[in-house]
Amino acid sequence: MLELKNVSKRVGNAMHIRDVSLGLERGSLNVLLGPTLSGKTSLMRLMAGLDRPTSGDILFDGKSVVGVPVQKRNVAMVYQQFINYPAMTVYENIASPMRIAGRDKATIDRRVREAAELLKLSPYLDRTPLNLSGGQQQRTALARALVKDASLVLLDEPLANLDYKLREELRIELPKIFAETGAIFVYATTEPHEALLLGGQTATLHEGQVTQFGPTIEVYNNPADLLTAQTFSDPPMNVIPVEKKAGSFQFGDTKVKVPKAVADEPDGPYQIGVRPHHLLLKEPSGESLELKGSIETTEITGSESFIHMRVGELRLVVLTHGVHHLAPGELGSAFIPPERFFIFDGEGRMVSAPAMAGAA
């Protein structure tokens, strides 16, 4: 088990990691989810032993490893910026950690070819990295990490440089591989979609702090606060400030009856969060909160349309299936059914998740 206890890391006057406590079990897949500069790589470097915490402790199987150099730890790490041995073939690059560990020739050959087959590298085993594409070089680095039999495997956005098809295949295959090794896997990503596909457990990060840690789908469906909900939403979660008064949420001159889950909460300011795919362009049959505004722009991907609206001082994003071309300046409304409300108090703490959380 890898334990981080109140770990902080200061660089100059800047706090890169703030008071992080985590417990990662053997055989587990753990996702670090957060935007660029949220602290994912800094946290991984502390786990690996590449950096030393300013305060706090890091333990592996109950023993502190603070100050133990990375060379004396059984750790494998793959960065988005791949690193390979340029003078070695792909085969030798993948085999190198097993040769250092003294594995027998037959085992090395079998493991290299299994990893190469999984990562679509079999035709390139005799090439050197300089004769590969960037994606093939990244796959070589990933294969080398997978065969190392490390106790801790750190993957820092390892699929970012791969083509879409292979990236999607590996997102499905990697959790299966992780489950079989017994190692602790830590996988950093900026993409909520990737965290959901990988499953396991997710720690959401914001400015060097872990805002929540738990089973991935639980964190997605029941974020502890607005920061976590926003981290786990792409496109970003829409946030509407409302006033709870006389059993209704009021926004401007519109209002909607409060859900039963918050009926007994005190009156005052609240924030409603709604994911873009739960904003509707057509009024639903039941009650809903209507937001009247104007279209700013429409982005069409082919299968989906991202409609950007301005409602007073708010800017909203509606994600809807199909092609919807709405002209800039066109007036329109977006509707939010109360069963899709994430409700946060004035301090950003979650008060209630959607009644339809499983579909959120």
N, C-alpha and C positions, 0 to 999 in steps of 0.2 A: 504494500500500500504506500502511495505517495501522499504525504501530508504537508500542506503549507499552513503555518500558524502565524497569523498576524504579520504577514510578509509585506514589507514596503521597500521601495527602491527609489533613492533620490540621485539625480544626476545634476550636479551644480545646484541651482536654485529650483530646479523643476522636479516634481514628484511624478515619476513614470508609473509606479505601482503604489497603491494606497491600501494598506491594512487588509490584505487578501488572505482568507482562510478557506482552504479546500481540502477534501479528502477523496483521492482517486483510487479505486479498487483495482486489483490485478484482473486482467481479462476484460476491462471496461473500455468503452469508447467515449471519450469526453470531447465535446466541441467547445471551443472558445469563439464566441460570436460577438462581433462588434465592428464598427466602422474603422477605417484607417486611422491610426494614431490613438486607438482606444486602449492599447497596452498589451495586445495579444502576443506580439513577438517578444516584448520585454519580459512577459511572464514566462514564456517558453525558455528564454535564455536563463532565467533563474532556475527553472526546473532542471535544465540540462547541466547546470554548473558552469556555464560560460560567464555568468555574472554572479556576484555575491550580493545578497540583500543588505540594505542599509540597517534594517531591523527585522525582527521576527526569526522564525526557524523553518527549515525544510527537512523533513524526515522521510527516509525510505525504510519500510519494514521496521519502524520504531527507532531507527538510529539517525541522528543528525548527519546530513551530508553537506552542510554549509562548510565551504573551504576545501572540500574534496574535489580535485580537478576533474574536468570532463573526461580526461584520458583514463581515469581510474573508475569511471562509471560505465555501466552497461547500457549506453544510450545511443539511439540512432535518431538523426534529425534530417529532415528534407525541407529545404527552403523553396520558395517560389523561384528564386534565382538558383538554378540547379548548379551542382558542383560535381564534376567527374574528373578522373585521372586522364589527362589528354593523351598520354603515351600508351595507355592500355586499350585493348579491345573492349567492346561492350561485355563480352563473356568475362574477361578478367576483372572489369570494374565491378560486375555483380558478384563475382566469386571472392573478391578481395577480403571482405570481413570474415568469411568462413575460412580462408587460408590462414589469416592471422590467428583465428581461434583454434587452428590445428585440426579442422574437420577432415575426414578421409575423402579421397578423390571421388569415389562413387557418390557419396552424399552431396558433395559440392556440385558435381555435374547434374545430378537429379534436381537439386533445388534451383540451380541457375536456369535450367530449361523450363521448369515449372513457372518460375517468376517471369521468364521471357515470354512464355506462351500467354500468360494472363495479361501481360502488358503489351502484347502485340509487338514484341521485339525479336522473335525467333529469326526472321530473315536478316537481322543486322548484327548478329553475335560476333561476327568476324571484323566488323568495322570499328574504327576509332571514333570517339565522340565528335571530332571535328568534321567527320563525314556524315553527321546526322543532322536532322532538323532540330529546332529548339524543343519541340514537343517530344521527339525521340530521346533527346538528351535528358529531359526531365523524367521520362519514364525509366531511363537507366538508373538515375539517382534514386527513384522510388523503389525500383526492384532491389537495389543494393541494401536499402533500409529494411525491406521486408524479409530478406534472407538472413539478416544479422542475428536473429534470435535475441534481440535486445529486451531488457526488462521494461524500458521506457522508450516509446517511439513518438517523436514529435514531428508533426506534419504542418508546416506553415504555408497555407494556401497552395498545396502541392499540385492541384489540378488546373490552376489558373492559366497556364500556358498551353493546355491541350485543346484539341478541337472538340466541338460540341458533342459529337457522337461518342468519342472515347471517354470524355469527361462524364457523360451520363452513365455509360457502362460501368466505369470504375466506381462511381458513387454507389452503385448497387452492389458491386462485388467486394469493395473494401470492408464493409461491416462484417461480411462473412469471414474474410481473412482475419480480421481483428479478433473475432470471437474464438477462433481456433488456436491462436498463439499463446494466450495467457498473459500477454504483455499489457501494460498500460498504454493506451493510445490517446494522444492529445492532438486534436485537429483544429487548426485555426482557419476561420473563414469570415468574410464580410457578408455572405449571402444567407439570409434566413431560409431560402429554398433549399440550399445545400444542407444546412443543419437538420431540417425536417427529413430530408432523404436519408441522411446518415443515421438519425435516431440517437440511441444512447442517451447520454446526459449532456446538457448544455449549460455553460456559464456565460451569461451576458455581461459584456464589459462596457463601461463608460468612463472615459478619462482616468484610466488606471484602476478603477474600482469594479469589483464584481457586484452587480446589482441583484443577481439571482442565480442559483444553481440548483438543478434538479433534472428529472426526466424531461427530455426535449419537448415532447408533446404537452407535458404539464406546464412547463414554462411558457410555451406558446399560447396555450388556452387560458392560463391563469397567471398572467404577469403580476408581480408584486406591486409594481408601480408604473407610472407613465413612462419613465426612462426605459424600463425593460420592454414595455409594449412597443415603444418606438424603435428600439434596437431590433426587435423581432418582427418588423413589418417592412416589406419592400414591394411596391412603393411605400413611402412613409405613411404611418397612421395619420388620419385626419383627426384633429382635436378641436372640439367646439366648446367654448365656454358657455355655461348655462347657469341659470339661477333656479334653485329649487324653492318653490313657493306654493302653498295651498295645494299640495298634491300633484303639482305639475313641474316639468322642466320648461323654462322659458328661455327663448333665444330671440332677441328683438321682439317683433310682434307676433311670433309664432310660439306655440307651446304644445306639449304632449304629456299625457299622464305618465307619472313616474312608474317604473316597474315595481312589482310587489317586493322585490328583494331589497329595495332602498326606501320603501314607503315610511319606515320608522326612523330613518336617518334625519338629523336636524336640517332645517331649512338653511339656505346659504349658497355660496358659489360652489359649483362642481365643474368637472370637465368630462365631456363625453368623447371617448375615442371610438373610431370606427375605421376598419380596414377598407382600403379603396374598393375591393370587390364586393363589399356589402352596402355601398352607396348605390341607390337605384335611380335611374333616369325616369322611370314611370311610377306613378303613385300606386303603391300596393293596395290590396283589398282591405287590409286592416289599418289601424291607426299608425301614423308615422310622423316623424319630425321633418317638416319641409324646410329646405334651405334654398332661398331664391337668390339668383345671382346672374352673372354673365360669363360667357365662354371666353377664356383667354387663348387657348390653343388646343388642338387635338393631335395626338400622336397615334398613328395607325400602324400596327405591326403585321396585320394580315388576319390573324386569328383573334386579336384583341385590340381595343382602342383605349387609350389613356386620355381622358378628358379633364383638362385643367380649368377650374372655375374660380371666379372671385365672388365671394359673398361678403359684402362690406369690406372689413379689413382682413378677412380670412381668405386663404387660398386652399382650395380643396382639389383632390385628385380622385376621379371616378374611374375605376377599371371595369370595363364591360366587354363581353364576348362579341365578336363580329366587328364589322366595319361600320363606324358611326362618324360621319363627317359633319361636324358642327362648326359653323363659321365663327371666327373671332368677333366678339361683340354681341353675338346672339344671346337673347335672354332665355333662361331656363331654370329648372328646379332640380334639386337632388333630394331624395327621400331616404330616411333612415328608420327602419322598423325598430321599435324599442328592444326586441329580442336580440338585436345585434349590438346593443350598447355595451362598451366597456366604460364603467363609471369610476371616475377618480375624484377624490376630494380636493380641496383647494391647495393641499400640500403635495398633490400628485400620488398619494397612496391609493391603491385600488380598493374600491368599496364593493364592486360587483362585476363579475364577468358575464358575458352573454349567456342567456338561458340555452342557446344553441351552441355552446362552446365547442362541442365535438365537431361542428362544421365550420368553426371560425378560422 
